[in-house]
Amino acid sequence: MKIALIGYGKMGKAIDAIATAKGHDVILRIDHDSLYLLEKEHLGQADVAIEFTTPETAFHNIQKCFEANVPVVSGTTGWLDQLPEIKAQCEKGHHAFLHATNFSIGVNIFFEVNKKLATLMASQPQYNVWMEEIHHTQKKDAPSGTAITLAEQLLAAVDRKKGWVNEDTQQADMLSIISKRIDPAPGTHTIHYASPIDDITITHTAHSREGFAAGAVVAAEWLKGKAGVFTMRDVLNL
């Protein structure tokens, strides 16, 4: 499979290593010094693109993939207010697009555990719930996209929480997400339920970027030849 990497930071390099080890051909490595490679004449040579860039550039990069009719896997977060527009463009043009806030197989299983626990705790108002996420200091957005996904899942089940805030709060109807930036942490997400009697805590801790990169390559393999809008739930048949 011919892969175009859009964004060649730490994640891009990790994806490159895993894709190459699996026998794929990374034909384009695009960063801020080689943006001309986003044009159709170059990008169109790829079977699939994997996009990990910045919140300011993701929308444009994905549109360039659509123009070149190249399926695109995106893991960029912090731009998701524009996601409905990208989905509409994808469906209208019969393109292929897969976005995930986290490509780790373990995290996607953790998402399912979070939803189940939130459903069970919805009828237990004696438990207050809050979240904590820890990432490296170079992470550009807070809270993390993974934390927002976890929060949205929780809010969908627990009616006593009406929204989330990225700070410690005493508002009973708001879900607190505490963001910490500590090197070299690649990512830890924890959901705390606390009552006067006991606590329940679930945590996912990433040990390296390898799990995220490996999942992105699996997603790209799965997306090749398809059309539509997908998530990792489709890839993992969850």
Secondary structure, DSSP 8 states (H G I E B T S, - for coil): -EEEEE--SHHHHHHHHHHHHTT-EEEEEE-TT-GGGGSHHHHTT-SEEEE---TTTHHHHHHHHHHTT--EEE---S-GGGHHHHHHHHHHHT-EEEE-S---HHHHHHHHHHHHHHHHHTT-TT-EEEEEEEE-TT--SSS-HHHHHHHHHHHHH-TT--EEESS----TTEEEEEEEE-TT---EEEEEEE-SS-EEEEEEE-SSSHHHHHHHHHHHHHHTT--EEE-HHHHTT-
